[in-house]
Amino acid sequence: MTTHEPRRASTGKLPVIAPVGEFDIDNLAPLEAEIEAVIATHPGLVLDASGIRFADSMFLRLVLATHQRTDLRIAAPSPAVARLFGVVGADTFLHIHPTVDAARTP
């Protein structure tokens, strides 16, 4: 099952969204809605990508669009996410951090 449970940050730190599962065109809408809700009220967000087992081009589109719109920091990308970013070269310009704590550090 694919889930995402946002963890709200304390004042001064970006909120964290931690999706779990597989993300493709069929099940991306809830994650996209959560990202929209967070960026409507915060200056950015941390995407904890450690629990993502599969991500396709639609997930990549969402990440790139979010990166263009706000301060997106990606934490602990799973092997599947790291591979996707590497294949398209997105790992050269996305803000990728080894841990959530590192991503939340200003």
Phi, psi and omega per residue, in radians:
M1 nan 2.464 3.135
T2 -1.722 2.218 3.138
T3 -2.411 2.857 2.967
H4 -2.599 2.306 -3.118
E5 -2.178 1.855 3.138
P6 -1.196 2.433 3.031
R7 -1.952 2.005 -3.101
R8 -1.270 2.390 -3.118
A9 -1.498 2.759 3.020
S10 -1.290 2.956 -3.108
T11 -0.937 2.341 3.090
G12 1.586 -0.199 3.124
K13 -2.051 2.636 -3.132
L14 -1.299 2.533 3.065
P15 -1.198 2.722 -3.114
V16 -2.007 2.317 2.989
I17 -1.979 2.253 -3.066
A18 -2.157 1.388 3.135
P19 -1.225 2.588 -3.141
V20 -2.301 2.289 3.056
G21 2.126 -2.572 -3.095
E22 -1.968 2.392 -3.075
F23 -2.230 1.994 3.082
D24 -2.494 -3.000 -3.051
I25 -1.003 -0.516 -3.075
D26 -1.352 -0.379 -3.070
N27 -2.381 0.406 -3.107
L28 -1.498 -0.370 -3.028
A29 -0.976 -0.774 3.131
P30 -1.099 -0.682 3.098
L31 -1.146 -0.754 3.114
E32 -1.062 -0.734 3.116
A33 -1.124 -0.705 3.120
E34 -1.143 -0.733 3.092
I35 -1.071 -0.779 3.118
E36 -1.027 -0.768 -3.130
A37 -1.114 -0.715 -3.128
V38 -1.187 -0.805 -3.077
I39 -1.291 -0.236 3.049
A40 -1.259 -0.389 -3.058
T41 -2.176 -0.019 -3.122
H42 -2.354 2.729 -3.133
P43 -1.343 -0.031 3.138
G44 3.041 -2.973 3.137
L45 -2.788 2.798 3.023
V46 -1.885 2.219 3.055
L47 -1.774 1.848 3.082
D48 -1.370 1.794 -3.030
A49 -1.671 0.254 -3.087
S50 -1.207 -0.442 -3.087
G51 -1.697 0.158 -3.119
I52 -1.564 2.019 -3.107
R53 -1.527 -0.460 3.137
F54 -2.642 2.455 3.069
A55 -2.558 2.384 -3.124
D56 -1.943 -2.910 -3.077
S57 -1.122 -0.470 3.105
M58 -1.240 -0.647 3.027
F59 -1.107 -0.778 3.114
L60 -1.041 -0.745 3.099
R61 -1.022 -0.761 3.127
L62 -1.096 -0.786 3.132
V63 -1.082 -0.814 -3.114
L64 -1.140 -0.707 3.100
A65 -1.135 -0.703 3.116
T66 -1.158 -0.714 3.098
H67 -1.024 -0.669 3.134
Q68 -1.216 -0.499 -3.009
R69 -1.662 -0.404 -2.998
T70 -2.707 3.107 3.081
D71 -1.399 1.602 3.134
L72 -1.708 2.197 3.071
R73 -2.115 2.253 -3.112
I74 -1.822 2.221 -3.091
A75 -1.954 2.410 2.980
A76 0.824 0.971 -3.112
P77 -1.065 2.383 3.085
S78 -1.147 2.902 3.099
P79 -0.978 -0.662 3.139
A80 -1.125 -0.745 -3.135
V81 -1.235 -0.761 3.123
A82 -1.046 -0.713 3.119
R83 -1.112 -0.790 3.122
L84 -1.041 -0.846 3.131
F85 -1.081 -0.690 -3.129
G86 -1.176 -0.709 -3.112
V87 -1.060 -0.675 -3.095
V88 -1.701 -0.033 3.129
G89 1.418 0.156 -3.132
A90 -1.193 -0.372 3.118
D91 -1.187 -0.179 3.122
T92 -1.478 -0.292 -3.116
F93 -2.276 -0.281 3.066
L94 -1.271 2.682 3.119
H95 -1.554 1.635 -3.051
I96 -1.888 2.311 -3.089
H97 -2.213 2.635 -3.096
P98 -1.243 -0.442 -3.111
T99 -2.453 2.873 3.063
V100 -1.110 -0.758 -3.140
D101 -1.041 -0.741 3.112
A102 -1.114 -0.660 -3.133
A103 -1.206 -0.540 -3.108
R104 -1.469 -0.157 3.130
T105 -1.356 2.232 -3.119
P106 -1.081 nan nan
